[in-house]
Amino acid sequence: MSMKNVLLAPAVKLMQRLHLLPKFIVLAMIFVIPLALVSTLLLTELNKSIAFTQQERLGVSHVR
């Protein structure tokens, strides 16, 4: 048995046992979970950037 077959065997067995709707749900979750994680991380970084910019503007207004 090749290494590829050993790694994919559990996934293949799972997909063979599932009906069509659960297969679509599993595949959707494989894409949705990482997308949600990356989106959350992006929004967190954007909010940090916005907060920093607001502090910079406040500092500039105090200097003037």
Backbone as CSV, one residue per row, in Angstrom:
resi,resn,N_x,N_y,N_z,CA_x,CA_y,CA_z,C_x,C_y,C_z
1,MET,0.837,-1.174,0.000,0.000,0.000,0.000,0.888,1.245,0.000
2,SER,0.596,2.177,-0.886,1.418,3.382,-0.950,1.052,4.347,0.172
3,MET,1.920,5.315,0.393,1.714,6.298,1.468,0.438,7.107,1.223
4,LYS,0.174,7.427,-0.039,-1.028,8.198,-0.387,-2.283,7.422,0.001
5,ASN,-2.306,6.135,-0.284,-3.458,5.302,0.051,-3.650,5.206,1.560
6,VAL,-2.562,5.132,2.297,-2.646,5.027,3.754,-3.236,6.305,4.337
7,LEU,-2.830,7.457,3.809,-3.319,8.732,4.319,-4.777,8.991,3.951
8,LEU,-5.183,8.567,2.772,-6.539,8.855,2.303,-7.560,7.778,2.656
9,ALA,-7.115,6.632,3.110,-8.023,5.517,3.369,-9.145,5.862,4.358
10,PRO,-8.872,6.529,5.487,-9.976,6.865,6.397,-11.001,7.804,5.767
11,ALA,-10.532,8.768,5.007,-11.456,9.702,4.353,-12.305,8.992,3.301
12,VAL,-11.682,8.100,2.561,-12.416,7.356,1.534,-13.486,6.475,2.181
13,LYS,-13.140,5.790,3.265,-14.110,4.932,3.946,-15.273,5.745,4.501
14,LEU,-14.961,6.920,5.057,-16.019,7.780,5.582,-16.954,8.214,4.469
15,MET,-16.401,8.670,3.356,-17.236,9.137,2.248,-18.055,8.001,1.626
16,GLN,-17.538,6.800,1.652,-18.295,5.669,1.112,-19.503,5.351,1.987
17,ARG,-19.398,5.596,3.287,-20.498,5.271,4.196,-21.567,6.355,4.249
18,LEU,-21.219,7.592,3.886,-22.167,8.696,3.993,-23.081,8.777,2.781
19,HIS,-24.275,9.269,3.021,-25.194,9.558,1.918,-24.817,10.903,1.313
20,LEU,-25.558,11.332,0.310,-25.189,12.516,-0.456,-25.215,13.802,0.380
21,LEU,-26.266,14.061,1.133,-26.364,15.299,1.906,-25.251,15.416,2.951
22,PRO,-24.986,14.386,3.741,-23.863,14.508,4.679,-22.510,14.724,3.990
23,LYS,-22.343,14.155,2.788,-21.101,14.390,2.044,-20.943,15.865,1.718
24,PHE,-22.035,16.490,1.254,-21.974,17.909,0.939,-21.707,18.739,2.184
25,ILE,-22.288,18.352,3.297,-22.072,19.080,4.550,-20.604,18.977,4.977
26,VAL,-20.042,17.788,4.903,-18.627,17.601,5.271,-17.734,18.436,4.366
27,LEU,-17.967,18.388,3.069,-17.143,19.155,2.138,-17.314,20.652,2.352
28,ALA,-18.520,21.096,2.625,-18.744,22.521,2.882,-17.999,22.965,4.131
29,MET,-18.018,22.136,5.171,-17.335,22.500,6.413,-15.817,22.556,6.218
30,ILE,-15.296,21.705,5.339,-13.858,21.720,5.056,-13.447,23.076,4.481
31,PHE,-14.342,23.713,3.735,-14.028,25.016,3.165,-14.466,26.176,4.066
32,VAL,-15.580,26.027,4.760,-16.142,27.136,5.542,-15.326,27.415,6.803
33,ILE,-14.884,26.394,7.493,-14.156,26.606,8.755,-12.858,27.390,8.529
34,PRO,-11.995,27.017,7.587,-10.794,27.835,7.366,-11.118,29.246,6.874
35,LEU,-12.140,29.372,6.043,-12.535,30.689,5.556,-12.997,31.583,6.704
36,ALA,-13.772,31.036,7.622,-14.230,31.798,8.783,-13.045,32.193,9.668
37,LEU,-12.111,31.293,9.853,-10.933,31.590,10.669,-10.111,32.722,10.059
38,VAL,-9.842,32.630,8.770,-9.052,33.658,8.097,-9.796,34.992,8.106
39,SER,-11.092,34.972,7.899,-11.881,36.207,7.925,-11.845,36.851,9.302
40,THR,-11.942,36.047,10.349,-11.872,36.570,11.711,-10.515,37.201,11.984
41,LEU,-9.458,36.529,11.568,-8.114,37.086,11.756,-7.938,38.388,10.978
42,LEU,-8.474,38.447,9.772,-8.388,39.663,8.966,-9.129,40.812,9.631
43,LEU,-10.344,40.559,10.098,-11.119,41.602,10.757,-10.441,42.085,12.035
44,THR,-9.823,41.190,12.767,-9.094,41.574,13.971,-7.945,42.515,13.625
45,GLU,-7.193,42.185,12.601,-6.078,43.043,12.192,-6.572,44.383,11.663
46,LEU,-7.674,44.383,10.935,-8.221,45.647,10.435,-8.676,46.529,11.585
47,ASN,-9.308,45.942,12.582,-9.745,46.717,13.742,-8.559,47.288,14.503
48,LYS,-7.467,46.533,14.611,-6.252,47.049,15.246,-5.708,48.238,14.467
49,SER,-5.708,48.122,13.157,-5.213,49.192,12.311,-6.086,50.442,12.436
50,ILE,-7.378,50.255,12.476,-8.308,51.379,12.632,-8.102,52.057,13.982
51,ALA,-7.951,51.285,15.036,-7.739,51.851,16.373,-6.428,52.628,16.416
52,PHE,-5.385,52.099,15.798,-4.098,52.789,15.777,-4.225,54.112,15.022
53,THR,-4.901,54.099,13.882,-5.083,55.311,13.088,-5.879,56.348,13.861
54,GLN,-6.889,55.924,14.593,-7.670,56.860,15.409,-6.790,57.489,16.488
55,GLN,-5.918,56.709,17.098,-4.999,57.246,18.097,-4.010,58.232,17.463
56,GLU,-3.551,57.922,16.273,-2.651,58.826,15.563,-3.347,60.155,15.276
57,ARG,-4.576,60.102,14.820,-5.320,61.332,14.524,-5.568,62.146,15.783
58,LEU,-5.848,61.472,16.880,-6.048,62.156,18.141,-4.748,62.848,18.584
59,GLY,-3.637,62.175,18.410,-2.346,62.758,18.750,-2.022,63.967,17.902
60,VAL,-2.312,63.893,16.613,-2.058,65.020,15.707,-2.934,66.209,16.095
61,SER,-4.176,65.947,16.487,-5.067,67.054,16.880,-4.592,67.719,18.166
62,HIS,-3.954,66.989,19.058,-3.423,67.566,20.280,-2.173,68.415,19.998
63,VAL,-1.398,68.035,19.003,-0.193,68.775,18.647,-0.545,70.130,18.039
64,ARG,-1.615,70.183,17.278,-2.016,71.432,16.611,-2.558,72.414,17.543
